Amino acid sequence: MDIKRYPSDEDVDKAIEDDEPFLAVISFDGSSAIVAPAVQCGEHHILLMQNGHKSTDIDCFFRIAFDREGADWTFVCPPDYKGLDSDEARRIGAFYKDGFYAISCFLQEMDYIVGIKIP
C-alpha cells in the first residue's frame, strides 16, 4: 500500500511519537492511503483537498479516525458501490468486507494493531 503522510513524514512521525490522533483515507482498492494528524486537517474531505483531490472524491475512500486506543470507521457506503446499487444487502456486505480488509492492512502498515469500531 502506498501511504502518503501529510504534511510530511516528519510531521506524522512526530505525531506518532506524541500519541496524537490521526485521520486517514484509504482507497477502495486498498492500493493507497493518505494519513495526517487530525489537527492538520480536521475532516476527511479537507485531508483529500489538501492532497490534490476534490472534496467530492470522499465517496471513493474508506475513512477512519484512529489512535493507539482504536480506529473509528466512518461507515458510509456509496449507493453505487461496486455497481450493486440495486441490491442493498450485497452492496453493504461487500463494502464492509472490503473496508475491513483495507483498513486492517493500512493500520498494520502504520504499526497500529488496534480494533476497528463503527460508531
N, CA, C and O atoms as a Tinker XYZ file with bonds, in Angstrom:
   476  protein
     1  N      0.853000   -1.176000    0.000000    73     2
     2  CA     0.000000    0.000000    0.000000    64     1     3
     3  C      0.897000    1.236000    0.000000    63     2     4     5
     4  O      1.843000    1.329000    0.781000    81     3
     5  N      0.591000    2.167000   -0.872000    73     3     6
     6  CA     1.311000    3.438000   -0.919000    64     5     7
     7  C      0.618000    4.398000    0.056000    63     6     8     9
     8  O     -0.531000    4.787000   -0.152000    81     7
     9  N      1.334000    4.773000    1.116000    73     7    10
    10  CA     0.752000    5.651000    2.140000    64     9    11
    11  C      1.431000    7.013000    2.066000    63    10    12    13
    12  O      2.630000    7.142000    2.309000    81    11
    13  N      0.636000    8.026000    1.725000    73    11    14
    14  CA     1.143000    9.400000    1.723000    64    13    15
    15  C      0.947000    9.962000    3.121000    63    14    16    17
    16  O     -0.142000    9.876000    3.688000    81    15
    17  N      2.005000   10.536000    3.670000    73    15    18
    18  CA     1.967000   11.114000    5.018000    64    17    19
    19  C      1.931000   12.632000    4.881000    63    18    20    21
    20  O      2.857000   13.245000    4.350000    81    19
    21  N      0.846000   13.223000    5.368000    73    19    22
    22  CA     0.634000   14.661000    5.222000    64    21    23
    23  C      0.761000   15.342000    6.584000    63    22    24    25
    24  O      0.262000   14.793000    7.566000    81    23
    25  N      1.383000   16.478000    6.692000    73    23    26
    26  CA     2.010000   17.259000    5.637000    64    25    27
    27  C      3.404000   16.767000    5.249000    63    26    28    29
    28  O      3.926000   17.126000    4.193000    81    27
    29  N      4.011000   15.927000    6.127000    73    27    30
    30  CA     5.327000   15.382000    5.803000    64    29    31
    31  C      5.565000   14.122000    6.638000    63    30    32    33
    32  O      4.867000   13.871000    7.621000    81    31
    33  N      6.551000   13.346000    6.233000    73    31    34
    34  CA     6.928000   12.170000    7.022000    64    33    35
    35  C      7.301000   12.577000    8.444000    63    34    36    37
    36  O      6.921000   11.919000    9.412000    81    35
    37  N      8.044000   13.664000    8.551000    73    35    38
    38  CA     8.498000   14.116000    9.869000    64    37    39
    39  C      7.334000   14.508000   10.771000    63    38    40    41
    40  O      7.326000   14.184000   11.959000    81    39
    41  N      6.344000   15.212000   10.199000    73    39    42
    42  CA     5.189000   15.626000   10.998000    64    41    43
    43  C      4.389000   14.416000   11.482000    63    42    44    45
    44  O      3.929000   14.388000   12.623000    81    43
    45  N      4.229000   13.431000   10.624000    73    43    46
    46  CA     3.496000   12.224000   11.015000    64    45    47
    47  C      4.287000   11.447000   12.066000    63    46    48    49
    48  O      3.719000   10.970000   13.048000    81    47
    49  N      5.594000   11.321000   11.857000    73    47    50
    50  CA     6.429000   10.622000   12.846000    64    49    51
    51  C      6.364000   11.310000   14.208000    63    50    52    53
    52  O      6.288000   10.636000   15.235000    81    51
    53  N      6.393000   12.623000   14.229000    73    51    54
    54  CA     6.310000   13.387000   15.483000    64    53    55
    55  C      4.949000   13.161000   16.153000    63    54    56    57
    56  O      4.869000   12.994000   17.370000    81    55
    57  N      3.889000   13.159000   15.350000    73    55    58
    58  CA     2.551000   12.927000   15.900000    64    57    59
    59  C      2.424000   11.513000   16.460000    63    58    60    61
    60  O      1.758000   11.304000   17.475000    81    59
    61  N      3.058000   10.544000   15.805000    73    59    62
    62  CA     3.066000    9.171000   16.334000    64    61    63
    63  C      3.792000    9.156000   17.676000    63    62    64    65
    64  O      3.307000    8.571000   18.644000    81    63
    65  N      4.944000    9.794000   17.727000    73    63    66
    66  CA     5.733000    9.868000   18.960000    64    65    67
    67  C      4.942000   10.526000   20.087000    63    66    68    69
    68  O      5.031000   10.108000   21.241000    81    67
    69  N      4.166000   11.561000   19.745000    73    67    70
    70  CA     3.375000   12.295000   20.738000    64    69    71
    71  C      2.009000   11.662000   21.007000    63    70    72    73
    72  O      1.222000   12.186000   21.796000    81    71
    73  N      1.731000   10.535000   20.348000    73    71    74
    74  CA     0.482000    9.799000   20.522000    64    73    75
    75  C     -0.747000   10.649000   20.192000    63    74    76    77
    76  O     -1.742000   10.631000   20.917000    81    75
    77  N     -0.662000   11.387000   19.096000    73    75    78
    78  CA    -1.778000   12.216000   18.648000    64    77    79
    79  C     -2.774000   11.390000   17.839000    63    78    80    81
    80  O     -2.408000   10.349000   17.293000    81    79
    81  N     -4.021000   11.833000   17.752000    73    79    82
    82  CA    -4.998000   11.155000   16.894000    64    81    83
    83  C     -4.752000   11.490000   15.417000    63    82    84    85
    84  O     -4.201000   12.538000   15.081000    81    83
    85  N     -5.174000   10.576000   14.558000    73    83    86
    86  CA    -4.977000   10.721000   13.117000    64    85    87
    87  C     -6.285000   10.572000   12.364000    63    86    88    89
    88  O     -7.251000    9.990000   12.859000    81    87
    89  N     -6.290000   11.117000   11.145000    73    87    90
    90  CA    -7.329000   10.843000   10.159000    64    89    91
    91  C     -6.651000   10.153000    8.986000    63    90    92    93
    92  O     -5.496000   10.437000    8.667000    81    91
    93  N     -7.372000    9.250000    8.352000    73    91    94
    94  CA    -6.841000    8.595000    7.157000    64    93    95
    95  C     -7.971000    8.321000    6.182000    63    94    96    97
    96  O     -9.115000    8.085000    6.570000    81    95
    97  N     -7.618000    8.359000    4.913000    73    95    98
    98  CA    -8.499000    7.921000    3.839000    64    97    99
    99  C     -7.758000    6.824000    3.094000    63    98   100   101
   100  O     -6.567000    6.951000    2.807000    81    99
   101  N     -8.470000    5.746000    2.783000    73    99   102
   102  CA    -7.874000    4.576000    2.148000    64   101   103
   103  C     -8.680000    4.278000    0.903000    63   102   104   105
   104  O     -9.903000    4.154000    0.963000    81   103
   105  N     -8.000000    4.164000   -0.228000    73   103   106
   106  CA    -8.706000    3.914000   -1.483000    64   105   107
   107  C     -9.478000    2.602000   -1.403000    63   106   108   109
   108  O     -9.073000    1.671000   -0.707000    81   107
   109  N    -10.589000    2.542000   -2.122000    73   107   110
   110  CA   -11.429000    1.350000   -2.097000    64   109   111
   111  C    -10.673000    0.094000   -2.529000    63   110   112   113
   112  O    -10.974000   -1.001000   -2.053000    81   111
   113  N     -9.699000    0.240000   -3.422000    73   111   114
   114  CA    -8.950000   -0.945000   -3.862000    64   113   115
   115  C     -7.790000   -1.284000   -2.918000    63   114   116   117
   116  O     -7.091000   -2.276000   -3.123000    81   115
   117  N     -7.588000   -0.462000   -1.887000    73   115   118
   118  CA    -6.553000   -0.723000   -0.896000    64   117   119
   119  C     -5.135000   -0.461000   -1.364000    63   118   120   121
   120  O     -4.181000   -0.836000   -0.681000    81   119
   121  N     -4.980000    0.175000   -2.513000    73   119   122
   122  CA    -3.632000    0.402000   -3.043000    64   121   123
   123  C     -2.959000    1.649000   -2.490000    63   122   124   125
   124  O     -1.734000    1.760000   -2.528000    81   123
   125  N     -3.750000    2.591000   -1.974000    73   123   126
   126  CA    -3.166000    3.839000   -1.490000    64   125   127
   127  C     -3.966000    4.393000   -0.322000    63   126   128   129
   128  O     -5.129000    4.053000   -0.105000    81   127
   129  N     -3.288000    5.265000    0.421000    73   127   130
   130  CA    -3.932000    5.919000    1.572000    64   129   131
   131  C     -3.235000    7.248000    1.808000    63   130   132   133
   132  O     -2.103000    7.466000    1.376000    81   131
   133  N     -3.936000    8.123000    2.500000    73   131   134
   134  CA    -3.375000    9.387000    2.958000    64   133   135
   135  C     -3.653000    9.458000    4.460000    63   134   136   137
   136  O     -4.771000    9.209000    4.910000    81   135
   137  N     -2.621000    9.800000    5.220000    73   135   138
   138  CA    -2.773000    9.896000    6.669000    64   137   139
   139  C     -2.212000   11.231000    7.136000    63   138   140   141
   140  O     -1.235000   11.736000    6.583000    81   139
   141  N     -2.843000   11.798000    8.161000    73   139   142
   142  CA    -2.384000   13.065000    8.725000    64   141   143
   143  C     -2.806000   13.148000   10.175000    63   142   144   145
   144  O     -3.822000   12.576000   10.569000    81   143
   145  N     -2.022000   13.865000   10.974000    73   143   146
   146  CA    -2.506000   14.165000   12.321000    64   145   147
   147  C     -3.843000   14.903000   12.209000    63   146   148   149
   148  O     -3.986000   15.799000   11.376000    81   147
   149  N     -4.802000   14.540000   13.025000    73   147   150
   150  CA    -6.140000   15.132000   12.924000    64   149   151
   151  C     -6.095000   16.651000   13.016000    63   150   152   153
   152  O     -6.902000   17.331000   12.383000    81   151
   153  N     -5.172000   17.187000   13.788000    73   151   154
   154  CA    -5.062000   18.634000   13.946000    64   153   155
   155  C     -4.687000   19.324000   12.631000    63   154   156   157
   156  O     -4.956000   20.514000   12.465000    81   155
   157  N     -4.076000   18.602000   11.707000    73   155   158
   158  CA    -3.649000   19.189000   10.437000    64   157   159
   159  C     -4.800000   19.424000    9.470000    63   158   160   161
   160  O     -4.703000   20.285000    8.595000    81   159
   161  N     -5.903000   18.664000    9.614000    73   159   162
   162  CA    -6.961000   18.776000    8.611000    64   161   163
   163  C     -8.367000   18.820000    9.196000    63   162   164   165
   164  O     -9.246000   19.453000    8.611000    81   163
   165  N     -8.602000   18.186000   10.301000    73   163   166
   166  CA    -9.898000   18.273000   10.967000    64   165   167
   167  C    -10.983000   17.374000   10.417000    63   166   168   169
   168  O    -11.768000   16.817000   11.185000    81   167
   169  N    -11.047000   17.217000    9.092000    73   167   170
   170  CA   -12.087000   16.399000    8.468000    64   169   171
   171  C    -11.506000   15.680000    7.261000    63   170   172   173
   172  O    -10.535000   16.133000    6.655000    81   171
   173  N    -12.118000   14.551000    6.923000    73   171   174
   174  CA   -11.594000   13.733000    5.830000    64   173   175
   175  C    -11.621000   14.442000    4.480000    63   174   176   177
   176  O    -10.667000   14.329000    3.710000    81   175
   177  N    -12.697000   15.172000    4.179000    73   175   178
   178  CA   -12.755000   15.834000    2.877000    64   177   179
   179  C    -11.697000   16.941000    2.776000    63   178   180   181
   180  O    -11.208000   17.228000    1.683000    81   179
   181  N    -11.348000   17.556000    3.890000    73   179   182
   182  CA   -10.280000   18.565000    3.886000    64   181   183
   183  C     -8.938000   17.881000    3.650000    63   182   184   185
   184  O     -8.103000   18.402000    2.910000    81   183
   185  N     -8.720000   16.723000    4.268000    73   183   186
   186  CA    -7.499000   15.954000    4.030000    64   185   187
   187  C     -7.357000   15.639000    2.543000    63   186   188   189
   188  O     -6.268000   15.760000    1.983000    81   187
   189  N     -8.445000   15.238000    1.912000    73   187   190
   190  CA    -8.391000   14.953000    0.476000    64   189   191
   191  C     -8.036000   16.200000   -0.325000    63   190   192   193
   192  O     -7.169000   16.150000   -1.197000    81   191
   193  N     -8.696000   17.313000   -0.039000    73   191   194
   194  CA    -8.436000   18.554000   -0.785000    64   193   195
   195  C     -6.998000   19.030000   -0.590000    63   194   196   197
   196  O     -6.385000   19.539000   -1.528000    81   195
   197  N     -6.457000   18.870000    0.615000    73   195   198
   198  CA    -5.080000   19.285000    0.873000    64   197   199
   199  C     -4.070000   18.412000    0.132000    63   198   200   201
   200  O     -2.882000   18.730000    0.077000    81   199
   201  N     -4.555000   17.313000   -0.434000    73   199   202
   202  CA    -3.675000   16.394000   -1.142000    64   201   203
   203  C     -4.054000   16.228000   -2.604000    63   202   204   205
   204  O     -3.784000   15.195000   -3.217000    81   203
   205  N     -4.690000   17.270000   -3.161000    73   203   206
   206  CA    -4.935000   17.329000   -4.594000    64   205   207
   207  C     -6.189000   16.659000   -5.103000    63   206   208   209
   208  O     -6.363000   16.533000   -6.316000    81   207
   209  N     -7.064000   16.225000   -4.222000    73   207   210
   210  CA    -8.324000   15.608000   -4.628000    64   209   211
   211  C     -9.453000   16.622000   -4.492000    63   210   212   213
   212  O     -9.314000   17.637000   -3.811000    81   211
   213  N    -10.568000   16.334000   -5.148000    73   211   214
   214  CA   -11.776000   17.123000   -4.949000    64   213   215
   215  C    -12.483000   16.599000   -3.703000    63   214   216   217
   216  O    -12.390000   15.414000   -3.381000    81   215
   217  N    -13.181000   17.474000   -3.017000    73   215   218
   218  CA   -13.887000   17.035000   -1.807000    64   217   219
   219  C    -14.936000   15.984000   -2.139000    63   218   220   221
   220  O    -15.272000   15.156000   -1.293000    81   219
   221  N    -15.453000   16.007000   -3.357000    73   219   222
   222  CA   -16.458000   15.022000   -3.761000    64   221   223
   223  C    -15.854000   13.635000   -3.971000    63   222   224   225
   224  O    -16.592000   12.660000   -4.116000    81   223
   225  N    -14.536000   13.534000   -3.989000    73   223   226
   226  CA   -13.879000   12.223000   -4.103000    64   225   227
   227  C    -14.021000   11.412000   -2.815000    63   226   228   229
   228  O    -13.590000   10.261000   -2.764000    81   227
   229  N    -14.613000   11.990000   -1.790000    73   227   230
   230  CA   -14.753000   11.329000   -0.494000    64   229   231
   231  C    -15.457000    9.980000   -0.623000    63   230   232   233
   232  O    -15.209000    9.070000    0.168000    81   231
   233  N    -16.337000    9.850000   -1.624000    73   231   234
   234  CA   -17.075000    8.606000   -1.824000    64   233   235
   235  C    -16.245000    7.527000   -2.516000    63   234   236   237
   236  O    -16.779000    6.492000   -2.914000    81   235
   237  N    -14.949000    7.765000   -2.659000    73   235   238
   238  CA   -14.042000    6.774000   -3.255000    64   237   239
   239  C    -13.041000    6.250000   -2.231000    63   238   240   241
   240  O    -12.069000    5.585000   -2.590000    81   239
   241  N    -13.277000    6.548000   -0.965000    73   239   242
   242  CA   -12.323000    6.193000    0.085000    64   241   243
   243  C    -13.038000    5.680000    1.334000    63   242   244   245
   244  O    -14.131000    6.129000    1.680000    81   243
   245  N    -12.383000    4.726000    1.995000    73   243   246
   246  CA   -12.776000    4.364000    3.350000    64   245   247
   247  C    -12.179000    5.429000    4.265000    63   246   248   249
   248  O    -11.066000    5.894000    4.019000    81   247
   249  N    -12.899000    5.823000    5.314000    73   247   250
   250  CA   -12.461000    6.909000    6.193000    64   249   251
   251  C    -12.374000    6.426000    7.630000    63   250   252   253
   252  O    -13.297000    5.803000    8.154000    81   251
   253  N    -11.240000    6.729000    8.255000    73   251   254
   254  CA   -11.085000    6.365000    9.663000    64   253   255
   255  C    -10.445000    7.508000   10.442000    63   254   256   257
   256  O     -9.724000    8.341000    9.893000    81   255
   257  N    -10.731000    7.516000   11.727000    73   255   258
   258  CA   -10.013000    8.320000   12.721000    64   257   259
   259  C     -9.427000    7.291000   13.674000    63   258   260   261
   260  O    -10.121000    6.364000   14.092000    81   259
   261  N     -8.143000    7.449000   14.023000    73   259   262
   262  CA    -7.529000    6.423000   14.854000    64   261   263
   263  C     -6.446000    6.984000   15.763000    63   262   264   265
   264  O     -5.895000    8.062000   15.541000    81   263
   265  N     -6.174000    6.206000   16.786000    73   263   266
   266  CA    -5.070000    6.455000   17.707000    64   265   267
   267  C     -4.680000    5.103000   18.291000    63   266   268   269
   268  O     -5.118000    4.067000   17.790000    81   267
   269  N     -3.875000    5.098000   19.326000    73   267   270
   270  CA    -3.408000    3.835000   19.911000    64   269   271
   271  C     -4.519000    3.062000   20.632000    63   270   272   273
   272  O     -4.341000    1.889000   20.961000    81   271
   273  N     -5.655000    3.706000   20.877000    73   271   274
   274  CA    -6.780000    3.051000   21.547000    64   273   275
   275  C     -7.701000    2.314000   20.579000    63   274   276   277
   276  O     -8.369000    1.358000   20.971000    81   275
   277  N     -7.745000    2.748000   19.321000    73   275   278
   278  CA    -8.638000    2.110000   18.358000    64   277   279
   279  C     -8.855000    2.971000   17.139000    63   278   280   281
   280  O     -8.347000    4.088000   17.040000    81   279
   281  N     -9.620000    2.430000   16.213000    73   279   282
   282  CA    -9.950000    3.128000   14.969000    64   281   283
   283  C    -11.460000    3.194000   14.827000    63   282   284   285
   284  O    -12.154000    2.188000   14.969000    81   283
   285  N    -11.956000    4.383000   14.548000    73   283   286
   286  CA   -13.380000    4.579000   14.284000    64   285   287
   287  C    -13.561000    4.720000   12.776000    63   286   288   289
   288  O    -12.963000    5.590000   12.143000    81   287
   289  N    -14.389000    3.855000   12.219000    73   287   290
   290  CA   -14.644000    3.832000   10.788000    64   289   291
   291  C    -15.918000    4.612000   10.500000    63   290   292   293
   292  O    -16.985000    4.281000   11.017000    81   291
   293  N    -15.807000    5.649000    9.673000    73   291   294
   294  CA   -16.974000    6.390000    9.206000    64   293   295
   295  C    -17.610000    5.525000    8.123000    63   294   296   297
   296  O    -17.189000    5.559000    6.967000    81   295
   297  N    -18.609000    4.762000    8.496000    73   295   298
   298  CA   -19.200000    3.754000    7.613000    64   297   299
   299  C    -20.301000    4.396000    6.765000    63   298   300   301
   300  O    -21.463000    4.447000    7.168000    81   299
   301  N    -19.916000    4.878000    5.598000    73   299   302
   302  CA   -20.861000    5.488000    4.660000    64   301   303
   303  C    -20.663000    4.800000    3.320000    63   302   304   305
   304  O    -19.724000    5.106000    2.585000    81   303
   305  N    -21.548000    3.877000    3.013000    73   303   306
   306  CA   -21.443000    3.097000    1.780000    64   305   307
   307  C    -22.109000    3.853000    0.633000    63   306   308   309
   308  O    -23.304000    4.146000    0.691000    81   307
   309  N    -21.337000    4.170000   -0.415000    73   307   310
   310  CA   -21.931000    4.864000   -1.567000    64   309   311
   311  C    -23.038000    4.023000   -2.209000    63   310   312   313
   312  O    -22.944000    2.796000   -2.234000    81   311
   313  N    -24.071000    4.666000   -2.722000    73   311   314
   314  CA   -25.198000    3.921000   -3.287000    64   313   315
   315  C    -24.839000    3.098000   -4.519000    63   314   316   317
   316  O    -25.580000    2.189000   -4.894000    81   315
   317  N    -23.708000    3.408000   -5.151000    73   315   318
   318  CA   -23.314000    2.670000   -6.354000    64   317   319
   319  C    -22.063000    1.815000   -6.133000    63   318   320   321
   320  O    -21.399000    1.436000   -7.098000    81   319
   321  N    -21.736000    1.508000   -4.875000    73   319   322
   322  CA   -20.525000    0.753000   -4.578000    64   321   323
   323  C    -20.509000   -0.560000   -5.347000    63   322   324   325
   324  O    -21.433000   -1.367000   -5.245000    81   323
   325  N    -19.444000   -0.763000   -6.118000    73   323   326
   326  CA   -19.221000   -1.970000   -6.922000    64   325   327
   327  C    -20.382000   -2.284000   -7.861000    63   326   328   329
   328  O    -20.586000   -3.440000   -8.232000    81   327
   329  N    -21.136000   -1.270000   -8.243000    73   327   330
   330  CA   -22.251000   -1.484000   -9.169000    64   329   331
   331  C    -23.404000   -2.268000   -8.576000    63   330   332   333
   332  O    -24.232000   -2.813000   -9.306000    81   331
   333  N    -23.462000   -2.326000   -7.260000    73   331   334
   334  CA   -24.502000   -3.105000   -6.583000    64   333   335
   335  C    -25.645000   -2.225000   -6.094000    63   334   336   337
   336  O    -26.247000   -2.509000   -5.058000    81   335
   337  N    -25.947000   -1.164000   -6.826000    73   335   338
   338  CA   -26.949000   -0.211000   -6.370000    64   337   339
   339  C    -28.351000   -0.806000   -6.271000    63   338   340   341
   340  O    -29.198000   -0.253000   -5.569000    81   339
   341  N    -28.618000   -1.914000   -6.954000    73   339   342
   342  CA   -29.960000   -2.496000   -6.884000    64   341   343
   343  C    -30.095000   -3.552000   -5.777000    63   342   344   345
   344  O    -31.194000   -4.045000   -5.524000    81   343
   345  N    -28.984000   -3.898000   -5.118000    73   343   346
   346  CA   -29.025000   -4.920000   -4.063000    64   345   347
   347  C    -28.327000   -4.372000   -2.817000    63   346   348   349
   348  O    -27.126000   -4.566000   -2.627000    81   347
   349  N    -29.093000   -3.692000   -1.979000    73   347   350
   350  CA   -28.516000   -3.004000   -0.831000    64   349   351
   351  C    -27.783000   -3.942000    0.124000    63   350   352   353
   352  O    -26.708000   -3.596000    0.613000    81   351
   353  N    -28.332000   -5.101000    0.395000    73   351   354
   354  CA   -27.688000   -6.023000    1.329000    64   353   355
   355  C    -26.328000   -6.485000    0.797000    63   354   356   357
   356  O    -25.354000   -6.512000    1.550000    81   355
   357  N    -26.247000   -6.843000   -0.464000    73   355   358
   358  CA   -24.965000   -7.265000   -1.050000    64   357   359
   359  C    -23.980000   -6.107000   -1.113000    63   358   360   361
   360  O    -22.788000   -6.286000   -0.864000    81   359
   361  N    -24.479000   -4.915000   -1.448000    73   359   362
   362  CA   -23.618000   -3.726000   -1.541000    64   361   363
   363  C    -23.000000   -3.419000   -0.184000    63   362   364   365
   364  O    -21.788000   -3.227000   -0.093000    81   363
   365  N    -23.793000   -3.369000    0.852000    73   363   366
   366  CA   -23.283000   -3.057000    2.189000    64   365   367
   367  C    -22.374000   -4.183000    2.693000    63   366   368   369
   368  O    -21.376000   -3.919000    3.363000    81   367
   369  N    -22.710000   -5.414000    2.379000    73   367   370
   370  CA   -21.852000   -6.535000    2.757000    64   369   371
   371  C    -20.489000   -6.456000    2.086000    63   370   372   373
   372  O    -19.465000   -6.679000    2.733000    81   371
   373  N    -20.467000   -6.141000    0.805000    73   371   374
   374  CA   -19.199000   -6.008000    0.079000    64   373   375
   375  C    -18.394000   -4.836000    0.623000    63   374   376   377
   376  O    -17.178000   -4.941000    0.788000    81   375
   377  N    -19.060000   -3.726000    0.901000    73   375   378
   378  CA   -18.389000   -2.547000    1.436000    64   377   379
   379  C    -17.753000   -2.874000    2.787000    63   378   380   381
   380  O    -16.611000   -2.497000    3.048000    81   379
   381  N    -18.495000   -3.576000    3.643000    73   379   382
   382  CA   -17.988000   -3.954000    4.961000    64   381   383
   383  C    -16.759000   -4.859000    4.825000    63   382   384   385
   384  O    -15.726000   -4.600000    5.442000    81   383
   385  N    -16.870000   -5.901000    4.033000    73   383   386
   386  CA   -15.773000   -6.856000    3.871000    64   385   387
   387  C    -14.532000   -6.182000    3.283000    63   386   388   389
   388  O    -13.426000   -6.358000    3.794000    81   387
   389  N    -14.716000   -5.417000    2.217000    73   387   390
   390  CA   -13.591000   -4.738000    1.564000    64   389   391
   391  C    -12.966000   -3.699000    2.496000    63   390   392   393
   392  O    -11.743000   -3.590000    2.590000    81   391
   393  N    -13.819000   -2.943000    3.179000    73   391   394
   394  CA   -13.328000   -1.908000    4.075000    64   393   395
   395  C    -12.577000   -2.475000    5.256000    63   394   396   397
   396  O    -11.518000   -1.968000    5.626000    81   395
   397  N    -13.112000   -3.520000    5.849000    73   395   398
   398  CA   -12.440000   -4.120000    6.992000    64   397   399
   399  C    -11.054000   -4.620000    6.593000    63   398   400   401
   400  O    -10.092000   -4.464000    7.345000    81   399
   401  N    -10.957000   -5.215000    5.420000    73   399   402
   402  CA    -9.664000   -5.720000    4.945000    64   401   403
   403  C     -8.690000   -4.562000    4.671000    63   402   404   405
   404  O     -7.557000   -4.583000    5.151000    81   403
   405  N     -9.126000   -3.557000    3.905000    73   403   406
   406  CA    -8.246000   -2.434000    3.539000    64   405   407
   407  C     -7.818000   -1.646000    4.775000    63   406   408   409
   408  O     -6.651000   -1.274000    4.902000    81   407
   409  N     -8.742000   -1.395000    5.671000    73   407   410
   410  CA    -8.423000   -0.636000    6.890000    64   409   411
   411  C     -7.455000   -1.431000    7.763000    63   410   412   413
   412  O     -6.504000   -0.866000    8.303000    81   411
   413  N     -7.686000   -2.732000    7.906000    73   411   414
   414  CA    -6.779000   -3.568000    8.694000    64   413   415
   415  C     -5.369000   -3.551000    8.117000    63   414   416   417
   416  O     -4.393000   -3.435000    8.858000    81   415
   417  N     -5.262000   -3.665000    6.796000    73   415   418
   418  CA    -3.940000   -3.628000    6.147000    64   417   419
   419  C     -3.253000   -2.287000    6.393000    63   418   420   421
   420  O     -2.064000   -2.238000    6.706000    81   419
   421  N     -4.009000   -1.203000    6.249000    73   419   422
   422  CA    -3.453000    0.131000    6.482000    64   421   423
   423  C     -2.945000    0.262000    7.917000    63   422   424   425
   424  O     -1.810000    0.680000    8.142000    81   423
   425  N     -3.785000   -0.093000    8.878000    73   423   426
   426  CA    -3.393000    0.038000   10.281000    64   425   427
   427  C     -2.165000   -0.801000   10.593000    63   426   428   429
   428  O     -1.289000   -0.366000   11.341000    81   427
   429  N     -2.093000   -1.990000   10.031000    73   427   430
   430  CA    -0.933000   -2.845000   10.259000    64   429   431
   431  C      0.330000   -2.192000    9.695000    63   430   432   433
   432  O      1.379000   -2.216000   10.338000    81   431
   433  N      0.234000   -1.611000    8.498000    73   431   434
   434  CA     1.395000   -0.942000    7.907000    64   433   435
   435  C      1.836000    0.267000    8.719000    63   434   436   437
   436  O      3.018000    0.610000    8.732000    81   435
   437  N      0.900000    0.909000    9.391000    73   435   438
   438  CA     1.221000    2.049000   10.252000    64   437   439
   439  C      1.694000    1.588000   11.634000    63   438   440   441
   440  O      2.069000    2.410000   12.470000    81   439
   441  N      1.675000    0.282000   11.870000    73   439   442
   442  CA     2.048000   -0.332000   13.142000    64   441   443
   443  C      1.072000    0.050000   14.266000    63   442   444   445
   444  O      1.463000    0.258000   15.415000    81   443
   445  N     -0.199000    0.133000   13.894000    73   443   446
   446  CA    -1.279000    0.362000   14.846000    64   445   447
   447  C     -2.150000   -0.892000   14.841000    63   446   448   449
   448  O     -3.057000   -1.013000   14.017000    81   447
   449  N     -1.887000   -1.802000   15.732000    73   447   450
   450  CA    -2.670000   -3.025000   15.819000    64   449   451
   451  C     -3.777000   -2.763000   16.850000    63   450   452   453
   452  O     -3.637000   -3.048000   18.040000    81   451
   453  N     -4.865000   -2.216000   16.343000    73   451   454
   454  CA    -5.977000   -1.785000   17.211000    64   453   455
   455  C     -7.295000   -2.282000   16.618000    63   454   456   457
   456  O     -7.360000   -2.663000   15.449000    81   455
   457  N     -8.328000   -2.272000   17.436000    73   455   458
   458  CA    -9.652000   -2.659000   16.985000    64   457   459
   459  C    -10.272000   -1.600000   16.090000    63   458   460   461
   460  O     -9.943000   -0.416000   16.169000    81   459
   461  N    -11.178000   -2.060000   15.235000    73   459   462
   462  CA   -11.907000   -1.172000   14.328000    64   461   463
   463  C    -13.346000   -1.146000   14.808000    63   462   464   465
   464  O    -13.990000   -2.186000   14.944000    81   463
   465  N    -13.845000    0.068000   15.066000    73   463   466
   466  CA   -15.224000    0.247000   15.525000    64   465   467
   467  C    -16.002000    1.034000   14.477000    63   466   468   469
   468  O    -15.455000    1.895000   13.788000    81   467
   469  N    -17.274000    0.723000   14.376000    73   467   470
   470  CA   -18.187000    1.519000   13.565000    64   469   471
   471  C    -19.110000    2.211000   14.554000    63   470   472   473
   472  O    -20.063000    1.607000   15.045000    81   471
   473  N    -18.827000    3.501000   14.855000    73   471   474
   474  CA   -19.636000    4.195000   15.869000    64   473   475
   475  C    -21.084000    4.387000   15.430000    63   474   476
   476  O    -21.884000    4.953000   16.175000    81   475
